[in-house]
Amino acid sequence: MRRRDHNIFTNATSLLVCGLLAGVVVAAAAFPAAAMSGLAAKAGGEGFANLPSELKDFSSPQITRIYAADGRTQISQFYDEFRSDVPLKDISKYMQTAIVAAEDRKFYEHNGVDLKGVARAFVSNSQSGAQQGASTLTMQYVRMSLAYSATNPQEVIDATKDTPKRKITEMKYALQVEKQLSKEQILERYLNIAPFGNQAYGVYAASQVYFNKKPKDLNIAEAAMLAGMVKAPSSFNPTVKSGHEQILARRNNYIIPSMVAMNAITQVEATKAIKIAIPTKVKPIGNGCVSVAKNNWGFFCDYFYRWWMSQEAFGATSYDRERRLKSGGYKVVTSLDLKGQAAARADIVDTEPDTSKNAILIAGVEPGTGKVRMLSANRKYALDDPDHPTNKISSDPKKAKKKIRGSYPKTTNPLISGGGDIKGYQAGSVFKMFTMVAALEKGIPLSFPINAKGTYHSKYKAGYGTPSSCPGSDDWCPSNASKKEAGVFNMWTGFGASVNTFFVPLEERVGAENVVAVAKRFGVQFREKSENDWANDEDRAAGWGAFTLGVTASTPLDMANAYATLAGDGKYCEPTPVEQITTASGEKIDVGKPHCIQATTKDVARAAIDAARCPVGDSSQLGSCGGTGTAKNTRYIVDHPVFGKTGTTDSSKTASLIVGTTKLVVAGYMVNPDWQEHHDEMSHPKVNGVVQETLRDYMKNKPSVQFKTPSNDKISIGDLRSIPDVTCDSISSAKDRISGAGFEPEVGSTVDSECPAGTAAGTAEERTIKGGAVTIEVSNGKKKDDPKKDPKPGNTPPGGR
């Protein structure tokens, strides 16, 4: 058994005190302060009145609890010591009596110091050599308080070391504490600070760990066991054989009989209590994100933890921030939407199992606030057991040779939100949105036409001999995914069909550096060092032509929040996992509240959304999608107005889809997190289906809200200008006249016309934007049939352009 109060008074000092005690015990009953003053003067050589008596303010470490957005469902907890203070009214009367019976039966009679007890301890210790304690409950509370309020290691030692000075100091403090606090207040604080073993500190934790119940529900047997453990928690540990025997004997032979002697319980109650078994196991208590109640909360919990650790408001260093989290007793209501999270997880695992090397990663963000509503993946947020590993060998051949295991089915890497070793993944054409926004900011309207070639010879450099370089040149010559993606497109149709050779020349017009700047304003992190260099160097960014095609590493959370900036009327909000943080004292703090900036104008955001409705099967309000759409079934599945974009990288190493409403934007990536140079073809039907169904489930029973349109028509239609009439001009003349008028002439297809064959039959457009493409139609010299004179089945009389 641990000797808590041994060798209290030793050497010459203890002899002085022993001689003194015989003369002060009687006087102490009537004049306790005077008696103590004389004792202290003899024992310590320091005037009793000069000893400190005011305990420093302190807070014992408290559990920080993390809740979902409903404010009721606890998803995790963080602590250094598993402790949570409770008021005395919420602690069983049996527990209150049991601790007094175990530690200080005269608690309600003395004024903080039991001098008779001290005298008995002196006499007994001097005569028998056996050590008796003389500390009252109040003195024990003082000792624990001094240890918790210590500001350096030496103060902790001074507060706990068995010395005469420490004992005298405790007595002085105890006398003062009894003047300032009632017995009930002292008892409450004692029960909340006392250690009970097995990581349980305070009666709330002990009730949870040993009996899985609240302190107010403890019965006689349970209260007596816990009270018996405080004397020496490691020795009286019921989960080990020797400890179980000792605490059983202490409970039955000392604590419960003492409760009877105090008339706190009857002998009948005591007899029943003695027969109740003592537990041999404790409830496992989770701490941090790897022990959350459900695996599908782990990635969100991890994101919250990393977010907290990045906040200077919680301390200047990472050490300070972690201590605040694990000892501050905060109540954190997060932004996690339980139904949305559950739907995302269900949709994912129905599509791709946890055991797959390929991961579907989903992030959902609320526009206008940046609140992260869901983070889910077909992975279990857990550590693999190194002794009995279940993770498969990595799909990366280099790692596989070394028998390094991959991230499936378990991982604690932040696959969805990024951080640590996770820099992100190439997402493909979802990045074209940044080019469109940059163009709109430059005054280029949605209707701006570009004649997109099958392959485009750009001004950007790719390097000689690279797969994407032009033959015999180091220029970059991107091409489209399909030969059908050629012709004149505007932003509605170009975005809807995801035409590479529309967006690269558009990027040239606005400047790649300006496209990169939009992405930075919209929250793309550029975690890769090499990409950071490009992003933060305007000269290098100006030559980053491939940026518009999504070659940059990003995460689903980055891109969900970037698209949410559009749905938030151009307002970018830092992503946050928090709704409200409340301190242990009940004070609400502002850390985690939405922090937003106007990243682009409302009109630009609204115009971009209008074009972004085309890829996902919705109808634009300002123009025509022209039948385009790479994920046309999205509008039908979600059954709400939607906008978004698909993305695919070279050889389909990544497939992505981002879809949003006015309430939520969901981004989904399908990737191989362990080896991004893999040879699999990622499935758009899989990731598309998960994103669509997740958003559908979230929006169910929510009102259908239409997107707003720009207040200025010019941002969509632009300043239309008349095109010169070049009918029957030679092609060269027509090109010169059109070029001279400020347009870009392109020779189009051959059509029926009365003009001489090979000349210009006219233009496909009558009016367009300055600088826009104008298609010259070539005459074949054949007169058009007049449907009025010779109507044919299916012909419709002309009604003008």
C-alpha positions in Angstrom: 0.0 0.0 0.0 1.2 3.5 -0.8 2.1 5.5 2.3 0.5 8.8 1.5 1.5 10.6 4.7 4.7 9.0 6.0 7.6 10.5 7.8 5.7 13.7 8.3 7.9 15.0 11.0 11.5 13.7 11.1 14.9 14.5 12.5 15.3 17.3 15.1 12.2 19.1 13.9 9.9 16.2 14.6 11.3 15.9 18.1 10.5 19.5 18.8 7.0 19.1 17.5 6.4 15.9 19.5 7.4 17.6 22.7 5.2 20.5 21.8 2.1 18.6 20.9 1.4 17.4 24.4 1.1 20.9 25.6 -1.0 22.3 22.7 -3.7 19.7 22.1 -5.9 20.8 24.9 -5.5 24.5 24.1 -6.1 23.8 20.4 -9.7 22.8 21.1 -10.4 26.3 22.3 -7.7 28.3 20.4 -6.8 26.4 17.3 -5.1 29.3 15.5 -3.0 30.2 18.5 -2.0 26.5 19.0 -1.1 26.2 15.3 0.9 29.4 15.4 3.0 28.1 18.3 3.5 24.7 16.6 4.6 26.3 13.4 7.1 28.5 15.2 8.7 25.5 16.8 8.5 23.2 13.9 9.6 25.3 10.9 11.5 28.3 12.3 9.2 30.5 10.3 6.4 32.6 11.8 3.1 30.9 11.3 1.5 34.3 10.4 4.1 34.8 7.7 3.2 31.6 5.9 0.9 32.0 2.8 -2.8 31.2 3.3 -4.5 32.1 0.1 -4.6 29.3 -2.5 -3.8 30.4 -6.0 -6.7 30.3 -8.5 -6.4 27.2 -10.6 -8.4 25.0 -12.9 -8.0 21.3 -12.8 -7.7 19.8 -16.3 -11.2 19.2 -17.8 -12.4 17.1 -20.7 -13.1 19.0 -23.9 -16.2 17.5 -25.6 -16.8 17.7 -29.3 -20.4 17.6 -30.6 -22.1 17.4 -34.0 -24.1 20.4 -35.3 -27.2 19.3 -33.3 -25.3 20.2 -30.1 -26.3 16.9 -28.5 -24.5 14.1 -30.2 -20.9 13.8 -28.9 -18.6 12.7 -31.6 -15.3 12.8 -29.7 -13.5 14.1 -26.6 -10.0 15.3 -25.8 -8.2 15.2 -22.4 -5.0 15.0 -20.5 -6.8 13.8 -17.4 -10.2 12.3 -17.8 -12.1 14.7 -15.6 -15.3 16.7 -15.7 -16.4 18.8 -12.7 -20.0 18.3 -11.4 -21.9 20.2 -8.7 -22.4 18.5 -5.3 -26.2 18.2 -6.0 -25.4 15.9 -8.9 -23.3 13.6 -6.7 -24.9 10.7 -4.8 -25.4 11.3 -1.1 -23.8 7.9 -0.6 -20.7 9.1 -2.3 -20.5 12.2 -0.2 -20.9 10.1 3.0 -18.5 7.4 1.8 -15.6 9.8 1.2 -16.0 11.3 4.6 -16.2 7.9 6.2 -13.0 6.8 4.3 -10.9 9.9 4.7 -12.1 12.2 7.5 -14.9 11.1 9.8 -14.6 14.4 11.8 -14.9 16.5 8.6 -18.0 18.3 9.8 -16.6 18.9 13.3 -13.1 20.4 12.8 -12.1 23.8 11.2 -9.7 22.3 8.7 -7.1 20.8 11.0 -7.7 17.8 13.3 -5.1 18.5 16.0 -6.0 15.5 18.0 -5.5 13.4 15.0 -2.1 15.0 14.4 -1.2 14.2 18.0 -2.3 10.6 17.7 -0.2 10.3 14.5 2.9 11.7 16.2 2.6 9.4 19.2 1.8 6.3 17.1 4.5 7.0 14.5 7.1 7.7 17.3 6.3 4.6 19.3 5.5 1.9 16.7 7.3 3.1 13.6 4.1 2.5 11.7 3.0 5.5 9.8 -0.4 7.1 10.3 -1.8 10.0 8.3 -3.2 13.1 10.0 -4.5 15.0 6.9 -8.1 16.2 6.9 -10.2 16.3 3.8 -9.5 20.0 3.7 -5.8 19.5 3.9 -5.9 16.9 1.2 -7.8 19.3 -1.0 -5.1 22.0 -0.2 -2.3 19.6 -1.2 -4.0 18.7 -4.6 -4.8 22.4 -5.2 -1.2 23.4 -4.7 0.0 20.7 -7.1 -2.5 21.8 -9.8 -1.7 25.5 -9.4 2.0 24.9 -9.6 3.8 26.9 -12.3 7.0 24.9 -12.3 8.2 21.4 -11.4 9.7 22.6 -8.1 6.4 23.9 -6.9 4.9 20.5 -7.6 7.6 18.8 -5.5 7.1 21.3 -2.7 3.4 20.6 -2.7 3.7 16.8 -2.4 7.0 16.1 -0.7 6.7 14.7 2.9 8.3 17.5 5.0 7.4 19.3 8.2 7.2 22.5 6.3 4.7 21.2 3.8 2.5 19.8 6.6 2.5 23.1 8.4 1.8 25.0 5.2 -1.1 22.7 4.5 -2.5 23.4 7.9 -2.3 27.1 7.5 -4.0 27.0 4.1 -6.7 24.6 5.4 -7.6 27.0 8.2 -8.1 29.8 5.7 -10.0 27.6 3.2 -12.5 26.7 6.0 -13.1 30.4 6.6 -13.8 31.1 2.9 -15.7 27.9 1.9 -18.5 26.0 3.3 -18.1 22.3 4.1 -20.3 21.5 1.1 -18.1 23.6 -1.2 -14.9 21.9 0.1 -16.4 18.4 -0.4 -17.5 19.2 -3.9 -14.1 20.5 -4.9 -12.4 17.5 -3.3 -14.6 15.0 -5.1 -13.9 16.7 -8.4 -10.1 16.8 -8.0 -9.3 13.5 -6.3 -7.6 10.7 -8.4 -9.4 7.3 -8.7 -6.9 5.4 -10.9 -7.3 3.9 -14.4 -7.1 7.4 -15.9 -10.1 8.6 -13.9 -9.8 11.9 -12.1 -12.7 13.3 -10.1 -15.9 11.5 -9.3 -17.6 12.0 -12.7 -14.8 10.2 -14.5 -14.6 7.5 -11.8 -18.4 6.8 -12.1 -18.0 6.5 -15.9 -14.9 4.4 -15.9 -15.9 1.9 -13.2 -19.7 1.8 -13.5 -20.7 3.6 -16.7 -23.1 5.8 -14.9 -23.5 9.4 -13.6 -22.2 10.3 -10.1 -25.8 11.0 -8.9 -26.7 7.3 -9.6 -24.0 5.7 -7.5 -25.3 3.2 -4.9 -23.8 2.4 -1.5 -21.5 -0.4 -2.7 -20.2 1.6 -5.7 -19.7 4.8 -3.6 -17.9 2.9 -0.9 -15.6 1.3 -3.4 -14.6 4.6 -5.0 -14.1 6.3 -1.7 -11.8 3.5 -0.6 -9.7 3.9 -3.7 -8.7 7.5 -3.1 -6.2 6.6 -0.4 -4.0 4.7 -2.9 -5.6 4.2 -6.4 -2.8 2.0 -7.8 -2.8 -0.4 -4.8 -6.6 -0.6 -4.6 -7.1 -1.1 -8.4 -10.0 -3.6 -8.7 -8.9 -4.7 -12.2 -5.8 -6.5 -10.9 -6.0 -9.5 -8.5 -4.1 -8.1 -5.6 -5.9 -4.7 -5.9 -9.3 -6.4 -6.2 -8.7 -8.2 -2.9 -7.5 -5.1 -1.1 -10.3 -2.8 -2.2 -12.9 -5.5 -1.4 -11.6 -5.8 2.1 -11.3 -2.0 2.6 -14.9 -1.5 1.3 -16.5 -4.2 3.3 -14.4 -4.0 6.5 -13.8 -0.3 6.8 -15.8 2.0 4.6 -19.3 0.5 4.8 -19.0 -0.1 8.6 -17.9 3.5 9.0 -20.9 4.7 7.1 -23.1 2.7 9.5 -21.3 4.2 12.5 -22.0 7.7 11.0 -25.7 6.7 10.8 -25.5 7.4 7.1 -26.9 4.0 6.2 -28.6 1.2 8.1 -27.0 -2.1 9.0 -29.5 -3.8 6.7 -28.4 -1.6 3.8 -24.8 -2.3 4.7 -25.3 -6.1 4.7 -26.8 -5.9 1.2 -24.0 -3.6 -0.1 -21.3 -5.9 1.1 -22.7 -8.7 -1.0 -22.5 -6.7 -4.2 -19.5 -7.7 -6.4 -16.8 -5.3 -7.3 -16.1 -4.9 -11.0 -13.0 -6.4 -12.5 -13.0 -4.4 -15.7 -13.3 -0.8 -16.6 -15.1 1.0 -19.4 -12.6 2.0 -22.2 -12.6 5.8 -22.4 -12.0 7.2 -25.8 -9.5 10.1 -26.3 -9.1 11.9 -29.6 -10.1 11.0 -33.1 -9.1 7.4 -33.3 -11.6 6.5 -30.7 -14.7 8.2 -32.0 -17.9 6.3 -31.6 -18.4 5.8 -35.3 -15.7 5.4 -37.9 -17.3 7.8 -40.3 -16.8 10.7 -38.0 -13.0 10.2 -37.8 -12.0 12.3 -40.8 -14.1 15.2 -39.7 -12.7 14.9 -36.1 -9.2 14.9 -37.5 -10.0 18.0 -39.6 -11.3 19.7 -36.4 -8.1 18.8 -34.5 -5.8 20.1 -37.2 -7.9 23.3 -37.4 -7.7 23.8 -33.7 -3.9 23.3 -33.8 -3.7 26.1 -36.4 -5.5 28.7 -34.4 -3.2 31.2 -32.6 -6.1 32.2 -30.4 -5.5 29.0 -28.5 -1.8 29.7 -27.8 1.4 30.8 -29.4 2.8 27.3 -29.8 1.4 24.0 -30.8 2.1 22.8 -27.2 0.0 25.5 -25.8 -2.8 24.8 -28.2 -2.9 21.1 -27.5 -2.9 21.8 -23.7 -5.8 24.1 -24.1 -7.7 21.5 -26.1 -7.0 18.6 -23.7 -7.5 20.4 -20.4 -9.7 23.4 -21.1 -13.1 21.8 -20.6 -14.5 23.4 -23.8 -17.8 22.4 -25.3 -17.3 22.5 -29.1 -20.4 22.3 -31.3 -19.1 21.5 -34.7 -20.6 22.0 -38.2 -20.9 18.3 -38.8 -24.3 17.4 -40.2 -25.0 13.9 -39.0 -27.6 13.0 -41.6 -25.5 14.4 -44.4 -22.4 12.6 -43.1 -24.3 9.3 -42.8 -25.7 9.6 -46.3 -22.3 10.3 -47.7 -20.8 7.3 -46.0 -23.6 5.0 -47.1 -23.4 6.2 -50.7 -19.7 5.7 -50.8 -19.5 2.2 -49.3 -22.4 1.1 -51.5 -20.2 2.1 -54.5 -16.7 1.3 -53.5 -15.8 -1.0 -50.5 -13.3 0.0 -47.7 -10.9 -2.7 -48.9 -10.5 -1.1 -52.3 -7.1 0.6 -53.1 -9.1 3.3 -54.9 -10.7 5.9 -52.6 -13.8 8.0 -53.1 -13.4 11.2 -51.1 -16.3 13.5 -50.3 -16.4 17.0 -48.8 -19.5 19.1 -48.3 -19.3 22.9 -47.6 -22.1 25.4 -46.9 -21.9 28.5 -49.1 -21.7 31.8 -47.4 -20.3 30.5 -44.2 -17.5 28.0 -45.1 -19.0 25.5 -42.6 -17.8 22.0 -43.4 -20.9 19.8 -43.2 -19.3 16.4 -44.1 -16.1 14.7 -44.8 -16.3 11.0 -45.7 -14.3 8.3 -47.5 -14.3 4.5 -48.1 -11.7 4.2 -45.4 -12.0 3.6 -41.7 -10.4 6.3 -39.6 -8.2 4.0 -37.5 -4.7 2.9 -36.8 -3.6 -0.4 -38.2 -2.5 -2.8 -35.6 1.3 -3.3 -36.1 1.2 -6.7 -34.4 -1.9 -7.9 -36.4 -2.1 -5.7 -39.5 -5.2 -5.7 -41.6 -4.1 -3.1 -44.2 -3.2 -4.4 -47.7 0.3 -4.0 -49.1 0.6 -0.7 -50.9 -0.3 -0.5 -54.6 2.9 1.6 -55.1 5.4 -0.9 -56.5 8.3 0.7 -54.7 6.5 0.5 -51.4 5.2 -3.0 -52.2 8.8 -4.3 -52.6 9.5 -3.1 -49.1 6.3 -4.7 -47.8 4.9 -1.3 -46.8 1.2 -1.3 -46.2 -1.2 1.0 -47.9 -4.0 3.2 -46.5 -6.8 0.7 -47.0 -9.0 -0.2 -45.2 -7.6 1.9 -42.3 -5.9 5.2 -42.2 -5.5 8.4 -40.1 -4.1 10.4 -43.0 -6.2 13.5 -43.9 -7.1 12.2 -47.3 -10.0 14.6 -47.8 -8.9 17.9 -46.2 -5.1 17.7 -46.8 -2.2 18.2 -44.4 0.9 16.4 -43.3 2.0 14.1 -46.2 -1.3 14.6 -48.1 -0.7 17.4 -50.6 -3.7 16.7 -52.7 -4.6 15.2 -56.1 -4.9 16.5 -59.7 -8.6 17.0 -60.3 -8.7 18.0 -64.0 -11.2 20.3 -65.6 -12.9 21.5 -62.4 -10.1 24.1 -62.5 -11.6 25.7 -65.7 -13.9 27.5 -63.4 -11.1 29.8 -62.3 -10.3 30.7 -65.9 -14.0 31.6 -66.5 -14.1 33.8 -63.4 -10.8 35.5 -64.4 -12.3 36.2 -67.8 -15.5 37.6 -66.4 -13.5 39.8 -64.1 -11.6 41.1 -67.2 -14.9 42.1 -68.8 -15.1 39.1 -71.2 -18.7 38.1 -71.2 -20.2 34.6 -71.1 -21.2 34.9 -74.8 -17.6 35.4 -75.9 -17.0 33.0 -78.8 -13.8 31.1 -79.5 -13.3 28.8 -82.5 -11.9 25.8 -80.6 -9.6 23.6 -82.7 -9.1 19.9 -82.2 -5.6 20.8 -81.2 -4.5 24.3 -80.1 -1.0 25.7 -80.6 -0.6 27.8 -77.5 2.0 30.4 -76.5 2.9 28.4 -73.4 5.9 26.2 -73.3 5.9 22.4 -72.7 9.5 21.5 -73.5 10.9 19.7 -76.6 10.0 16.1 -77.0 7.3 16.1 -74.3 4.0 14.3 -75.1 2.1 17.5 -75.2 4.5 19.7 -77.1 3.8 20.7 -80.7 5.8 18.7 -83.4 9.2 20.2 -83.8 8.6 22.8 -81.1 8.7 23.3 -77.4 5.3 25.0 -77.5 2.4 23.4 -75.7 -0.3 22.0 -78.0 -3.2 20.7 -75.9 -6.0 18.8 -77.5 -9.5 17.8 -76.5 -10.8 14.6 -75.1 -12.9 14.1 -78.2 -12.7 15.1 -81.9 -16.3 16.3 -81.6 -15.2 19.1 -79.3 -14.3 21.5 -82.1 -16.0 24.5 -83.4 -17.2 27.9 -82.0 -18.0 27.8 -78.3 -18.8 30.3 -75.7 -18.5 29.9 -71.9 -21.9 28.2 -71.6 -21.2 25.6 -74.2 -17.4 25.5 -73.7 -17.8 24.9 -69.9 -20.7 22.5 -70.5 -18.7 20.4 -72.9 -15.4 20.9 -71.1 -13.5 22.0 -74.2 -9.8 22.3 -73.5 -9.1 24.2 -76.6 -11.6 26.8 -75.6 -10.2 27.4 -72.2 -6.5 27.5 -73.1 -6.9 30.4 -75.5 -9.3 32.1 -73.0 -6.6 31.7 -70.4 -4.1 33.4 -72.8 -6.5 36.3 -73.2 -6.8 36.9 -69.4 -3.3 35.9 -68.4 -2.6 32.6 -66.6 -1.2 34.6 -63.6 -4.7 36.1 -63.1 -6.3 32.6 -63.3 -3.9 31.5 -60.6 -4.8 34.5 -58.5 -8.5 33.7 -58.6 -7.7 30.1 -57.4 -5.7 31.5 -54.5 -8.6 33.9 -53.6 -11.0 31.0 -53.8 -8.9 29.0 -51.3 -6.7 26.6 -53.3 -3.8 25.8 -50.9 -0.9 24.9 -53.2 0.6 22.5 -50.7 3.2 21.1 -53.1 6.3 23.2 -52.8 7.0 23.3 -56.5 3.4 24.5 -57.2 3.8 27.0 -54.4 6.7 28.5 -56.2 4.7 28.9 -59.4 1.7 30.3 -57.6 3.6 32.9 -55.7 5.8 34.0 -58.6 3.8 36.1 -61.0 6.3 35.6 -63.8 6.2 31.9 -63.5 2.5 31.9 -63.1 2.1 33.8 -66.3 3.6 30.8 -68.1 1.5 28.2 -66.3 -0.8 27.3 -69.2 -1.7 23.9 -68.0 -3.2 25.4 -64.8 -6.6 25.7 -66.4 -6.7 22.0 -67.1 -6.3 21.1 -63.4 -2.8 19.8 -63.1 -2.4 21.3 -59.6 -2.8 19.2 -56.5 -6.0 20.0 -54.6 -8.3 18.3 -52.1 -12.0 17.8 -52.2 -12.4 20.3 -49.3 -10.4 22.9 -51.2 -12.6 22.6 -54.3 -15.9 22.3 -52.5 -15.2 25.5 -50.8 -13.9 27.2 -54.0 -17.2 26.4 -55.8 -19.1 27.4 -52.6 -17.6 30.8 -53.1 -19.7 31.2 -56.3 -22.8 30.0 -54.5 -22.1 32.5 -51.7 -22.4 35.4 -54.2 -18.6 35.7 -54.6 -17.9 35.6 -50.8 -15.0 33.3 -49.9 -15.2 32.0 -46.3 -12.4 30.2 -44.7 -13.5 26.6 -44.2 -14.4 26.0 -40.5 -15.5 22.9 -38.6 -17.1 25.0 -35.8 -20.5 26.3 -35.0 -19.8 27.5 -31.4 -17.1 27.1 -28.8 -18.1 27.5 -25.2 -15.5 27.7 -22.3 -15.8 25.7 -19.1 -17.3 28.7 -17.4 -20.0 29.0 -20.0 -18.5 31.9 -22.0 -19.1 31.8 -25.8 -16.0 32.7 -27.9 -15.8 33.9 -31.4 -13.0 31.6 -32.6 -14.3 29.5 -35.5 -17.0 31.8 -36.6 -17.2 32.4 -40.3 -14.4 34.6 -41.6 -15.2 35.8 -45.1 -14.0 38.1 -47.8 -15.5 39.2 -51.1 -13.3 37.2 -53.4 -15.1 38.4 -56.6 -18.1 40.5 -57.4 -21.6 39.2 -57.0 -22.3 39.6 -60.7 -19.2 37.6 -61.7 -20.2 34.8 -59.3 -23.8 34.8 -60.5 -22.7 34.7 -64.2 -20.2 31.9 -63.5 -22.9 29.8 -61.9 -25.1 30.4 -64.9 -22.5 28.8 -67.2 -21.7 26.1 -64.6 -25.3 24.9 -64.8 -24.6 23.5 -68.2 -22.3 20.6 -67.3 -24.8 19.2 -64.8 -27.9 19.1 -66.9 -29.5 22.3 -65.6 -30.8 25.2 -67.7 -28.9 28.4 -67.8 -31.0 31.5 -67.3 -29.0 33.9 -69.4 -27.9 31.9 -72.4 -28.0 28.4 -73.9 -26.1 25.3 -72.9 -26.5 24.0 -76.5 -27.2 20.5 -75.4 -23.8 20.2 -73.7 -23.3 18.5 -70.3 -20.8 16.0 -69.0 -23.0 14.9 -66.1 -26.4 15.7 -67.5 -28.4 13.5 -65.1 -27.3 15.5 -62.1 -30.2 17.9 -62.2 -32.7 15.1 -62.4 -31.2 13.2 -59.5 -30.7 16.1 -57.1 -34.1 17.6 -58.1 -33.0 21.1 -57.2 -31.4 23.9 -59.2 -27.7 22.9 -59.5 -24.3 24.0 -60.9 -21.0 22.2 -61.1 -18.3 20.6 -63.1 -16.7 17.3 -63.9 -12.9 16.7 -64.0 -10.7 14.0 -65.5 -6.9 13.9 -65.5 -4.6 12.2 -68.1 -5.4 8.6 -68.5 -8.3 9.0 -66.0 -6.0 8.7 -63.0 -8.5 10.9 -61.2 -12.2 11.4 -61.7 -14.0 14.3 -60.0 -17.3 16.0 -59.8 -18.4 19.1 -57.9 -22.1 19.9 -57.6 -23.7 22.6 -55.6 -27.0 24.2 -54.7 -27.6 27.4 -52.7 -27.4 25.3 -49.5 -24.5 23.0 -50.0 -21.6 22.2 -52.4 -20.3 18.7 -52.6 -17.0 17.7 -54.1 -16.0 14.2 -54.8 -12.7 12.7 -56.0 -11.9 9.2 -57.0 -8.2 8.6 -56.6 -5.5 6.2 -55.4 -4.0 8.0 -52.4 -1.1 5.7 -52.1 0.1 5.8 -55.7 -1.1 8.6 -57.9 0.9 7.3 -60.9 -1.3 4.1 -61.0 -2.6 2.5 -64.2 -6.3 2.2 -63.2 -9.0 4.1 -65.0 -11.1 5.9 -62.4 -14.8 5.7 -62.9 -16.9 8.8 -63.4 -20.1 6.9 -63.0 -19.0 5.8 -59.5 -17.9 9.2 -58.2 -20.6 11.0 -60.0 -23.2 8.8 -58.5 -21.9 9.3 -55.0 -21.8 13.1 -55.3 -25.2 13.3 -56.8 -26.8 11.0 -54.3 -25.1 12.6 -51.3 -26.4 16.1 -52.4 -29.8 14.6 -53.1 -30.1 13.1 -49.7 -28.9 16.4 -48.0 -31.4 18.5 -50.0 -34.4 16.2 -49.4 -37.3 18.1 -48.0 -35.4 21.4 -48.3 -37.0 24.2 -50.4 -35.9 24.6 -54.0 -34.1 27.9 -54.4 -33.2 29.4 -57.7 -29.8 31.0 -58.3 -29.7 34.8 -58.6 -28.9 36.4 -61.9 -26.4 39.3 -62.5 -27.7 42.8 -62.2 -25.7 43.8 -65.3 -26.7 42.1 -68.6 -23.3 42.9 -70.1 -21.5 40.4 -68.0 -23.4 37.6 -69.8 -24.2 39.1 -73.2 -21.5 41.7 -73.4 -21.3 44.7 -75.8 -22.5 43.1 -79.0 -21.3 44.7 -82.2 -22.4 44.3 -85.8 -20.2 42.2 -88.1 -19.4 43.5 -91.5 -21.4 42.1 -94.3 -18.9 40.1 -96.4 -21.4 38.3 -98.6 -19.8 37.3 -101.9 -16.4 38.7 -100.9 -13.4 36.7 -101.5 -12.3 34.7 -98.4 -9.2 36.7 -98.0 -11.1 40.0 -98.3 -13.7 38.8 -95.9 -11.1 37.8 -93.3 -9.4 41.2 -93.7 -12.6 43.1 -93.2 -13.7 41.1 -90.2 -10.2 41.3 -88.7 -10.2 45.0 -89.3 -13.5 45.4 -87.4 -11.9 43.9 -84.3 -13.0 40.3 -84.6 -11.2 37.0 -85.2 -12.2 35.4 -88.5 -12.4 31.7 -88.9 -13.3 29.9 -92.1 -16.2 27.5 -91.5 -18.1 25.0 -93.5 -19.4 25.1 -97.1 -23.0 26.1 -97.5 -25.6 26.6 -100.3 -25.3 30.1 -101.6 -25.9 32.2 -104.8 -22.4 33.7 -104.4 -19.7 32.3 -106.6 -18.3 29.1 -105.3 -15.3 29.6 -103.0 -16.4 33.1 -101.9 -17.9 34.1 -98.7 -21.6 33.2 -98.3 -21.7 35.4 -95.3 -21.1 34.8 -91.6 -22.7 32.4 -89.1 -23.1 35.3 -86.7 -24.7 38.8 -87.2 -23.4 40.3 -84.0 -20.8 39.3 -81.5 -18.3 40.6 -78.9 -15.3 42.6 -80.0 -12.4 40.2 -80.2 -14.7 37.2 -80.6 -14.6 34.5 -83.2 -16.6 35.1 -86.4 -17.2 32.1 -88.7 -17.1 32.8 -92.4 -19.3 30.4 -94.3 -18.0 29.4 -97.8 -20.3 29.3 -100.8 -20.7 26.2 -103.0 -22.3 28.3 -105.7 -25.6 26.5 -105.4 -28.8 28.4 -104.9 -30.7 27.5 -101.7 -34.0 25.7 -102.2 -37.0 27.8 -101.4 -39.2 25.7 -99.0 -42.2 27.9 -99.9 -42.1 26.8 -103.5 -41.1 23.3 -103.0 -41.8 22.2 -99.5 -40.3 18.9 -98.5 -41.2 16.8 -95.5 -39.7 18.1 -92.4 -38.8 21.5 -93.8 -39.8 24.6 -91.8 -40.3 28.0 -93.4 -37.4 30.4 -92.4 -38.2 32.7 -89.5 -35.0 34.7 -89.5 -32.0 34.3 -87.2 
